[in-house]
Amino acid sequence: MLGKRSWRDWRNQWVMSPRFQRWAAAFPLTRSIARLEAREMFDVVAGFVYSQVVLACLRLGLLERLRAGAVSESELQVQIDLPPAALRTLLRAAAALELLELRDPGVAVNREHEDPSRSWGLGLRGAALLGNPGVLAMIEHHAVLYADLVDPLAMLAAPRGSTGLAQYWPYAAVEAPGAVASDSTRAYTRLMSSSQQLVAGEILDAYAVRGHRCVLDVGGGDGTFLRALAARAPEAQLMLFDLPGVAAQAESAFAAAGLAAKARVVPGDFSRDALPTGADLITFVRVLHDHDDPRVERMLRAAYEALPPGGRLLVAEPLAGTAGAGRMGDAYFGVYLWAMGSGRPRTAAELTDMLRAAGFRRIRRRPTRIPLQTSVLVAERG
């Protein structure tokens, strides 16, 4: 009887055969599968081109120009500094990705002589993007990652911490993150704020924070998550712990939101310092996967020591091995975090083992609406 590995080798030999591929594409029972596989493989190969089409649309303000409704191509030509043929190429590409829709085709002789009075509007994906500022910020941010990936083998072989992305996240590859200058934290703090806006509602729907007396958000940036939490649990006191360079930004944001009286910001370095006590819920929101295992183990022990008996820890981040989002873990975050110079994607089982080793018990995964964006683990101190 063939072993599992031998069966897969046998399968792969067939799949590599051009003769088998032609047969599968023609045979009625396998034709749809072959077409789907071909389309998915093409999307993998063309993915960078797709992402750059989106980036071009954002940098030209094309989606924003269509926010209120359809606009004629002739108007777009006046507004956008591109040759008409180049703009037409971008419009077609964006429509193929469902960012745009051709609303009124006008009168066209052929594809090279299309009616400039025809109108373009937002497609479903374009409208969804405009409704997600965090995604827009990440698309723009990816230009830094893509610069490192121009030569992916050089990026993988380079010493960690030597990439452009590592410079963007200055705390990631240094021994003393607390020494990072304030000016170096502003860009990534804004990006973190945008990305946390994407997931805050998902996290707070997955775990009811009402009833907690005080919540400490570790690595909480400018307090975006805690401000969302305050709307759900107005009676809770808020604490935020982050690098000194970030703490001042959080204080200003809390004051602007009218939360200065109930929010306490504690500057510090969680790679070295103890966490402040007094909270019965500690949260790590999209923080742990940024760090290597020894630092994460220290952070979890610090959280355990800062909590009272029965206190809870909430970990929210994208998890490797998530059903239906397998590419997100190792294919995206694995490469991103390697380029960043610190951290790795972890499965729910890996994080559960690390939580247990730190002393936590009753570790449960809470379902979220879009696991690709974030998953939630909740653990209790014994």
LINWO-V875115 format. One line per field, one symbol per residue. ss: DSSP state (2 for helix, 1 for strand, 0 for the rest). A space follows every 10 residues. Layout:
ss=???
//
This chain:
ss=0002222222 2222220222 2222220222 2222222222 2222222222 2222222220 0222200000 1122222220 0002222222 2222220001 1111000000 0000000011 1102222222 0022222222 2222222222 2222222000 0002222200 0000002220 0222222222 2222222222 2222220000 0001111100 0002222222 2200001111 1102222222 2222220000 0011111000 0000000000 1111100222 0022222222 2222220000 0111111001 0000022222 2222222222 0000001222 2222222001 1111110000 0000111111 10
//
